Every structure is written in C-alpha cells, then in structure tokens.
Amino acid sequence: MGPEQRKKYTELREGVLKLLKDGEETVKEVQALQMFVYGAMIAAGLPALGEEDGPGKSVKFDWLCTQMQNNWKDEKVICFVKNKKAIKALEARFDVLGIGYAEVSGDKVGDERQKEITRFWEDPNCRIIFLSLIHI
C-alpha cells in the first residue's frame, strides 16, 4: 500500500471499528458492506477509488506494467479486472507505454466484443486484453 492508500485505509478501518464499538444504529447493512468493499479496494491497491492514477498509486498496476515491459515483452496476456474505472486506468498506462490492448466488458456485446477478441489475437501490437463481465 502506498502512503495515501494506507492513510485512507486506516481512516476507514478506524471509522468502521468505532461504529461497531459504539453500536451506531443508523448504519444499514448495505452501508457496512459498501465500507468493507471500499476498504478492500484500498488494500488491494486499485486506483479505482477516484484518485488520480500513476506510478506509485497501485502496486498491482505498477507490477503489471513492469512485467509487460520486461518479462512478458513477447507474450499475449489476459488480465481480469473488476471494474471499468480500473480498466480505464490501465488503458491510460498502456497508452503511455505504447502497448496495444483490447477490452471485453459487460457493455461490449456481439460484434463489438468479437472484434476486440480478434484484434487481441491477430494484432501483434495488441498484447493484453482486459476482461470484465461487470457493466459499470
């Protein structure tokens, strides 16, 4: 976790623990689940929380970019991504790196989806495909 992520995670954890200790009755189950998911996203290092993405913002994304530039230079890579914000952050990184990508998500159907899959396999510059079944 980066310093900003650690700070946000700590604030969130302390807030949730305080609510649990104080027995706050105004927190609904869905709110508690939302807080838990938000904390999990922070801990996972995903830049899908609204802050700017870039080197040092996501350990996982930094690692993936390094692998694509070094160890996987000649490989086709399939990357499973939870949501569209994360896909957009990754696409921005790969645009800067000059590495082609394709995207298959819940909002791409039929011919559009098949074109992305075909491009991934047939275009030598398209080296990574982002897969997400979520339509967000």
SEVONU-380829 format. One record per residue: y, x, z of N, C-alpha, C, O in turn. Coordinates in nm, 2 decimals, always signed. Atoms other than C-alpha are relative to their C-alpha. Example, Ala and Ser with C-alpha at 12.3 -4.5 7.8 and 13.67 -1.06 7.14 Angstrom:
<sites>
((-0.12 +0.09 +0.00) (-0.45 +1.23 +0.78) (+0.12 +0.09 +0.00) (+0.12 +0.19 +0.07))
((-0.11 -0.09 +0.00) (-0.11 +1.37 +0.71) (+0.11 -0.08 +0.08) (+0.22 -0.03 +0.09))
</sites>
This chain:
<sites>
((-0.12 +0.08 +0.00) (+0.00 +0.00 +0.00) (+0.12 +0.09 +0.00) (+0.13 +0.19 +0.07))
((-0.13 -0.07 +0.00) (+0.35 +0.12 -0.08) (+0.08 -0.04 +0.12) (+0.05 -0.14 +0.19))
((-0.08 +0.04 -0.12) (+0.62 +0.11 +0.19) (+0.05 -0.14 +0.00) (+0.06 -0.21 +0.10))
((-0.05 +0.13 +0.01) (+0.77 -0.21 +0.06) (-0.11 -0.10 +0.02) (-0.08 -0.20 +0.09))
((+0.12 +0.09 -0.01) (+0.43 -0.38 +0.04) (-0.04 +0.00 +0.15) (-0.07 -0.11 +0.20))
((+0.04 -0.01 -0.14) (+0.34 -0.26 +0.39) (+0.10 -0.08 +0.09) (+0.06 -0.15 +0.18))
((-0.10 +0.08 -0.08) (+0.67 -0.40 +0.53) (-0.02 -0.15 -0.01) (-0.02 -0.22 +0.09))
((+0.02 +0.15 +0.02) (+0.62 -0.74 +0.37) (-0.13 -0.05 +0.06) (-0.13 -0.15 +0.12))
((+0.13 +0.04 -0.06) (+0.25 -0.75 +0.48) (+0.02 -0.01 +0.15) (-0.04 -0.10 +0.21))
((-0.02 +0.00 -0.15) (+0.35 -0.66 +0.84) (+0.08 -0.12 +0.04) (+0.04 -0.19 +0.14))
((-0.08 +0.12 -0.04) (+0.62 -0.93 +0.85) (-0.08 -0.13 -0.01) (-0.07 -0.21 +0.07))
((+0.08 +0.11 +0.02) (+0.38 -1.18 +0.71) (-0.11 -0.02 +0.10) (-0.12 -0.12 +0.16))
((+0.10 +0.00 -0.10) (+0.10 -1.09 +0.94) (+0.05 -0.04 +0.14) (+0.00 -0.12 +0.21))
((-0.06 +0.03 -0.13) (+0.33 -1.10 +1.25) (+0.04 -0.14 +0.00) (+0.02 -0.21 +0.11))
((-0.04 +0.14 +0.00) (+0.46 -1.44 +1.14) (-0.11 -0.09 +0.01) (-0.11 -0.19 +0.09))
((+0.12 +0.09 -0.01) (+0.12 -1.59 +1.09) (-0.06 +0.01 +0.14) (-0.10 -0.09 +0.20))
((+0.06 -0.02 -0.13) (-0.01 -1.44 +1.42) (+0.09 -0.08 +0.10) (+0.04 -0.14 +0.20))
((-0.09 +0.07 -0.09) (+0.30 -1.58 +1.60) (-0.03 -0.15 -0.01) (-0.03 -0.22 +0.09))
((+0.02 +0.14 +0.02) (+0.24 -1.92 +1.45) (-0.14 -0.04 +0.07) (-0.14 -0.15 +0.14))
((+0.13 +0.03 -0.06) (-0.13 -1.91 +1.56) (+0.01 +0.01 +0.15) (-0.05 -0.08 +0.22))
((-0.01 -0.01 -0.14) (-0.04 -1.79 +1.91) (+0.08 -0.11 +0.07) (+0.05 -0.16 +0.17))
((-0.09 +0.10 -0.06) (+0.24 -2.04 +1.97) (-0.05 -0.14 -0.03) (+0.00 -0.24 +0.03))
((+0.06 +0.14 +0.03) (+0.03 -2.33 +1.83) (+0.10 -0.08 -0.07) (+0.10 -0.20 -0.05))
((-0.10 +0.08 +0.08) (+0.30 -2.43 +1.59) (-0.07 -0.11 -0.08) (-0.16 -0.09 -0.16))
((+0.07 +0.12 +0.06) (+0.20 -2.78 +1.48) (+0.06 -0.04 -0.14) (+0.00 -0.12 -0.21))
((-0.07 +0.04 +0.12) (+0.44 -2.80 +1.18) (-0.06 +0.07 -0.12) (-0.03 +0.04 -0.24))
((+0.06 -0.07 +0.11) (+0.23 -2.56 +0.97) (-0.12 -0.08 -0.04) (-0.22 -0.10 +0.03))
((+0.12 +0.07 +0.06) (-0.01 -2.75 +0.74) (-0.10 +0.10 -0.04) (-0.07 +0.22 -0.06))
((+0.11 -0.09 +0.05) (-0.34 -2.61 +0.63) (+0.03 +0.06 -0.13) (+0.01 +0.18 -0.15))
((-0.04 -0.06 +0.13) (-0.21 -2.56 +0.28) (+0.10 +0.11 +0.01) (+0.10 +0.21 -0.06))
((-0.10 -0.11 -0.02) (+0.08 -2.36 +0.41) (-0.06 +0.12 +0.06) (-0.03 +0.24 +0.02))
((+0.07 -0.11 -0.05) (-0.15 -2.14 +0.61) (-0.08 +0.07 -0.11) (-0.08 +0.19 -0.11))
((+0.08 -0.06 +0.11) (-0.37 -2.08 +0.30) (+0.10 +0.07 -0.09) (+0.06 +0.18 -0.14))
((-0.10 -0.07 +0.08) (-0.06 -2.00 +0.10) (+0.04 +0.13 +0.06) (+0.05 +0.23 -0.01))
((-0.04 -0.13 -0.07) (+0.05 -1.74 +0.36) (-0.12 +0.10 -0.01) (-0.09 +0.22 -0.03))
((+0.11 -0.09 +0.01) (-0.30 -1.59 +0.36) (-0.02 +0.06 -0.14) (-0.04 +0.18 -0.16))
((+0.01 -0.05 +0.13) (-0.32 -1.57 -0.02) (+0.12 +0.10 -0.03) (+0.10 +0.21 -0.10))
((-0.11 -0.09 +0.02) (+0.03 -1.41 -0.03) (-0.02 +0.13 +0.07) (+0.00 +0.24 +0.01))
((+0.04 -0.13 -0.07) (-0.08 -1.15 +0.23) (-0.10 +0.07 -0.08) (-0.10 +0.20 -0.08))
((+0.11 -0.07 +0.07) (-0.39 -1.08 +0.03) (+0.05 +0.07 -0.13) (+0.01 +0.18 -0.16))
((-0.06 -0.06 +0.12) (-0.18 -1.02 -0.28) (+0.08 +0.12 +0.03) (+0.07 +0.22 -0.04))
((-0.08 -0.12 -0.04) (+0.05 -0.78 -0.10) (-0.10 +0.11 +0.03) (-0.08 +0.23 -0.01))
((+0.09 -0.11 -0.04) (-0.25 -0.59 +0.05) (-0.07 +0.05 -0.12) (-0.11 +0.17 -0.12))
((+0.08 -0.04 +0.12) (-0.42 -0.58 -0.30) (+0.09 +0.09 -0.08) (+0.04 +0.16 -0.18))
((-0.09 -0.09 +0.07) (-0.11 -0.40 -0.43) (+0.04 -0.06 -0.14) (+0.09 +0.01 -0.23))
((-0.04 +0.07 +0.13) (-0.04 -0.66 -0.71) (+0.14 -0.02 -0.01) (+0.20 -0.08 +0.09))
((-0.14 +0.03 +0.01) (+0.31 -0.68 -0.84) (+0.02 -0.14 -0.05) (+0.10 -0.16 -0.15))
((-0.01 +0.14 +0.05) (+0.28 -1.05 -0.88) (+0.07 -0.08 +0.10) (+0.06 -0.21 +0.10))
((-0.07 +0.07 -0.11) (+0.50 -1.14 -0.59) (+0.14 -0.02 -0.03) (+0.22 -0.07 +0.06))
((-0.14 +0.02 +0.03) (+0.83 -1.15 -0.77) (+0.08 +0.13 +0.00) (+0.19 +0.13 -0.06))
((-0.08 -0.13 +0.00) (+0.95 -0.79 -0.71) (-0.02 +0.07 -0.13) (-0.12 +0.04 -0.21))
((+0.01 -0.08 +0.12) (+1.01 -0.55 -0.99) (-0.13 +0.08 +0.00) (-0.17 +0.14 +0.10))
((+0.12 -0.08 +0.01) (+0.70 -0.37 -1.12) (+0.04 +0.14 -0.05) (+0.15 +0.16 -0.10))
((-0.02 -0.13 +0.05) (+0.68 +0.00 -1.20) (-0.08 +0.10 +0.08) (-0.15 +0.06 +0.18))
((+0.08 -0.10 -0.07) (+0.52 +0.32 -1.08) (+0.03 +0.00 +0.15) (+0.14 -0.01 +0.19))
((-0.01 +0.00 -0.14) (+0.45 +0.32 -0.71) (+0.00 -0.14 +0.06) (+0.00 -0.16 +0.18))
((-0.01 +0.13 -0.05) (+0.47 -0.06 -0.69) (-0.14 -0.06 +0.02) (-0.17 -0.15 +0.10))
((+0.14 +0.05 -0.01) (+0.09 -0.12 -0.74) (-0.09 +0.11 -0.02) (-0.10 +0.17 -0.12))
((+0.10 -0.11 +0.01) (-0.18 +0.13 -0.66) (-0.10 -0.03 -0.11) (-0.14 +0.06 -0.18))
((+0.10 +0.04 +0.10) (-0.42 -0.06 -0.88) (+0.05 +0.02 -0.14) (-0.02 +0.07 -0.22))
((-0.06 -0.01 +0.14) (-0.19 -0.08 -1.18) (+0.03 +0.15 -0.03) (+0.00 +0.19 -0.15))
((-0.03 -0.14 +0.02) (-0.09 +0.29 -1.14) (-0.14 +0.07 -0.04) (-0.14 +0.15 -0.13))
((+0.13 -0.06 +0.03) (-0.46 +0.38 -1.13) (-0.05 -0.03 -0.14) (-0.10 +0.05 -0.21))
((+0.04 +0.05 +0.13) (-0.54 +0.17 -1.44) (+0.07 +0.08 -0.11) (+0.01 +0.12 -0.21))
((-0.08 -0.07 +0.10) (-0.26 +0.33 -1.64) (-0.04 +0.15 -0.01) (-0.05 +0.20 -0.12))
((+0.05 -0.14 +0.00) (-0.37 +0.68 -1.54) (-0.13 +0.01 -0.07) (-0.15 +0.10 -0.15))
((+0.13 -0.01 +0.06) (-0.73 +0.61 -1.64) (+0.01 -0.02 -0.15) (-0.05 +0.05 -0.23))
((-0.01 +0.02 +0.15) (-0.62 +0.47 -1.98) (+0.06 +0.12 -0.07) (+0.03 +0.14 -0.19))
((-0.06 -0.12 +0.06) (-0.41 +0.78 -2.05) (-0.09 +0.12 +0.00) (-0.07 +0.21 -0.08))
((+0.08 -0.12 -0.02) (-0.67 +1.03 -1.93) (-0.15 -0.02 -0.03) (-0.20 +0.01 -0.14))
((+0.14 +0.01 +0.00) (-1.03 +0.95 -1.87) (-0.05 -0.10 -0.11) (-0.16 -0.09 -0.16))
((+0.04 +0.10 +0.09) (-1.05 +0.64 -2.10) (+0.07 +0.00 -0.13) (+0.09 -0.11 -0.19))
((-0.08 +0.00 +0.12) (-0.85 +0.76 -2.40) (-0.07 -0.06 -0.12) (+0.00 -0.11 -0.21))
((+0.07 +0.05 +0.11) (-1.12 +0.67 -2.64) (-0.09 -0.12 +0.03) (-0.18 -0.15 -0.05))
((+0.09 +0.11 -0.04) (-1.26 +0.37 -2.47) (+0.08 -0.14 -0.02) (+0.20 -0.14 -0.02))
((-0.05 +0.14 +0.00) (-1.22 -0.01 -2.51) (-0.02 -0.05 +0.15) (-0.13 -0.03 +0.20))
((+0.01 +0.04 -0.14) (-1.15 -0.16 -2.16) (+0.03 -0.15 +0.01) (+0.12 -0.21 -0.05))
((-0.02 +0.14 -0.04) (-1.19 -0.52 -2.03) (+0.05 +0.00 +0.14) (-0.01 +0.05 +0.23))
((-0.06 +0.00 -0.13) (-0.96 -0.59 -1.74) (+0.02 -0.15 +0.05) (+0.09 -0.23 -0.02))
((-0.01 +0.13 -0.05) (-1.00 -0.91 -1.53) (+0.13 -0.01 +0.09) (+0.14 +0.07 +0.18))
((-0.13 +0.02 -0.07) (-0.66 -1.03 -1.40) (+0.01 -0.14 +0.06) (-0.03 -0.23 -0.01))
((-0.01 +0.13 -0.06) (-0.59 -1.31 -1.16) (+0.10 -0.10 -0.05) (+0.08 -0.22 -0.06))
((-0.11 +0.09 +0.04) (-0.26 -1.45 -1.29) (+0.09 +0.06 -0.11) (+0.08 +0.18 -0.14))
((-0.08 -0.04 +0.12) (-0.01 -1.44 -1.57) (+0.11 +0.10 +0.04) (+0.15 +0.18 -0.04))
((-0.10 -0.10 -0.04) (+0.26 -1.25 -1.37) (-0.06 +0.14 +0.00) (+0.01 +0.23 -0.04))
((+0.07 -0.13 +0.00) (+0.01 -0.97 -1.32) (-0.02 +0.05 -0.15) (+0.00 +0.17 -0.18))
((+0.02 -0.03 +0.14) (-0.07 -0.98 -1.70) (+0.13 +0.05 -0.06) (+0.13 +0.15 -0.13))
((-0.13 -0.04 +0.06) (+0.30 -0.96 -1.79) (+0.04 +0.13 +0.05) (+0.10 +0.21 -0.02))
((-0.04 -0.13 -0.06) (+0.35 -0.67 -1.55) (-0.08 +0.11 -0.07) (-0.03 +0.22 -0.10))
((+0.09 -0.09 +0.07) (+0.05 -0.49 -1.71) (+0.05 +0.02 -0.15) (+0.05 +0.14 -0.20))
((-0.04 -0.01 +0.14) (+0.17 -0.57 -2.06) (+0.13 +0.09 -0.01) (+0.14 +0.17 -0.11))
((-0.12 -0.08 +0.00) (+0.51 -0.42 -1.98) (-0.03 +0.15 +0.01) (+0.03 +0.24 -0.05))
((+0.04 -0.14 -0.02) (+0.35 -0.10 -1.86) (-0.07 +0.06 -0.12) (-0.04 +0.17 -0.16))
((+0.07 -0.05 +0.12) (+0.13 -0.07 -2.17) (+0.09 +0.01 -0.12) (+0.07 +0.10 -0.20))
((-0.10 -0.01 +0.11) (+0.42 -0.13 -2.40) (+0.07 +0.14 +0.01) (+0.09 +0.21 -0.09))
((-0.06 -0.13 -0.03) (+0.59 +0.18 -2.24) (-0.09 +0.11 -0.04) (-0.05 +0.21 -0.09))
((+0.10 -0.10 +0.02) (+0.27 +0.38 -2.27) (-0.04 +0.01 -0.15) (-0.11 +0.10 -0.19))
((+0.04 +0.00 +0.14) (+0.22 +0.28 -2.64) (-0.15 -0.03 -0.02) (-0.20 +0.00 -0.12))
((+0.15 +0.04 +0.01) (-0.13 +0.14 -2.57) (+0.00 -0.15 -0.03) (+0.05 -0.23 +0.04))
((+0.01 +0.14 +0.04) (-0.22 -0.18 -2.75) (-0.09 -0.07 +0.09) (-0.18 -0.02 +0.15))
((+0.08 +0.09 -0.09) (-0.36 -0.47 -2.56) (-0.01 -0.14 -0.06) (+0.07 -0.18 -0.15))
((+0.01 +0.14 +0.04) (-0.48 -0.82 -2.61) (-0.01 -0.08 +0.13) (-0.04 -0.03 +0.24))
((+0.00 +0.09 -0.11) (-0.47 -1.12 -2.38) (-0.08 -0.13 -0.02) (-0.05 -0.19 -0.12))
((+0.07 +0.12 +0.00) (-0.71 -1.40 -2.32) (+0.02 -0.07 +0.13) (-0.04 -0.02 +0.23))
((-0.03 +0.07 -0.13) (-0.59 -1.65 -2.06) (-0.03 -0.15 -0.02) (-0.05 -0.19 -0.14))
((+0.03 +0.15 +0.00) (-0.63 -2.02 -1.98) (+0.09 -0.07 -0.10) (+0.05 -0.18 -0.14))
((-0.08 +0.07 +0.09) (-0.34 -2.11 -2.20) (-0.01 +0.04 -0.15) (+0.06 -0.02 -0.24))
((+0.03 -0.03 +0.13) (-0.48 -1.95 -2.51) (-0.13 -0.06 -0.04) (-0.24 -0.03 +0.03))
((+0.13 +0.06 +0.04) (-0.74 -2.16 -2.69) (-0.02 +0.01 -0.15) (+0.07 +0.05 -0.22))
((+0.04 +0.00 +0.14) (-0.92 -2.19 -3.02) (+0.03 +0.12 -0.08) (-0.01 +0.23 -0.04))
((-0.02 -0.11 +0.09) (-0.80 -1.97 -3.30) (+0.09 +0.11 +0.07) (+0.06 +0.23 +0.04))
((-0.09 -0.10 -0.06) (-0.53 -1.80 -3.09) (-0.09 +0.09 +0.09) (-0.07 +0.21 +0.09))
((+0.08 -0.08 -0.09) (-0.79 -1.69 -2.83) (-0.09 +0.09 -0.09) (-0.11 +0.21 -0.05))
((+0.09 -0.08 +0.09) (-1.03 -1.58 -3.11) (+0.07 +0.12 -0.07) (+0.01 +0.23 -0.08))
((-0.08 -0.10 +0.06) (-0.75 -1.38 -3.28) (+0.02 +0.12 +0.10) (+0.01 +0.24 +0.06))
((-0.02 -0.10 -0.10) (-0.69 -1.19 -2.96) (-0.13 +0.08 +0.02) (-0.13 +0.21 +0.03))
((+0.13 -0.07 -0.02) (-1.06 -1.11 -2.91) (-0.03 +0.09 -0.12) (-0.08 +0.20 -0.11))
((+0.03 -0.07 +0.13) (-1.10 -1.00 -3.28) (+0.09 +0.12 +0.00) (+0.05 +0.23 -0.04))
((-0.09 -0.11 +0.00) (-0.79 -0.78 -3.25) (-0.04 +0.11 +0.10) (-0.03 +0.23 +0.06))
((+0.04 -0.10 -0.10) (-0.92 -0.61 -2.94) (-0.12 +0.08 -0.06) (-0.12 +0.20 -0.04))
((+0.12 -0.07 +0.05) (-1.25 -0.52 -3.11) (+0.03 +0.08 -0.13) (-0.03 +0.18 -0.16))
((-0.02 -0.06 +0.13) (-1.11 -0.43 -3.46) (+0.12 +0.09 -0.01) (+0.12 +0.18 -0.10))
((-0.12 -0.08 +0.01) (-0.77 -0.28 -3.40) (-0.02 +0.13 +0.09) (-0.03 +0.12 +0.21))
((+0.02 -0.12 -0.07) (-0.81 +0.09 -3.30) (+0.11 +0.03 +0.11) (+0.08 +0.09 +0.21))
((-0.10 -0.02 -0.10) (-0.48 +0.09 -3.11) (-0.01 -0.10 +0.12) (+0.05 -0.07 +0.22))
((+0.02 +0.10 -0.10) (-0.58 -0.22 -2.91) (-0.11 +0.04 +0.09) (-0.23 +0.02 +0.05))
((+0.10 -0.07 -0.08) (-0.76 -0.05 -2.63) (-0.04 -0.08 +0.13) (-0.14 -0.05 +0.20))
((+0.03 +0.07 -0.13) (-0.75 -0.30 -2.34) (+0.02 -0.15 -0.02) (+0.12 -0.19 -0.09))
((-0.01 +0.15 +0.01) (-0.80 -0.68 -2.31) (+0.01 -0.05 +0.14) (-0.07 -0.02 +0.23))
((-0.02 +0.07 -0.13) (-0.67 -0.88 -2.01) (-0.06 -0.14 -0.01) (-0.02 -0.22 -0.09))
((+0.07 +0.13 -0.01) (-0.89 -1.17 -1.92) (+0.04 -0.07 +0.12) (+0.03 -0.02 +0.23))
((-0.04 +0.08 -0.11) (-0.77 -1.45 -1.70) (-0.03 -0.14 -0.04) (+0.03 -0.19 -0.14))
((+0.03 +0.14 +0.03) (-0.91 -1.81 -1.70) (+0.10 -0.09 +0.06) (+0.10 -0.21 +0.03))
((-0.10 +0.08 -0.07) (-0.62 -1.93 -1.50) (+0.12 -0.03 -0.09) (+0.17 +0.06 -0.16))
((-0.12 +0.04 +0.08) (-0.34 -2.12 -1.67) (+0.12 -0.01 +0.09) (+0.15 -0.12 +0.15))
((-0.12 +0.00 -0.09) (-0.03 -2.02 -1.47) (+0.12 +0.06 -0.08) (+0.22 +0.07 -0.02))
</sites>
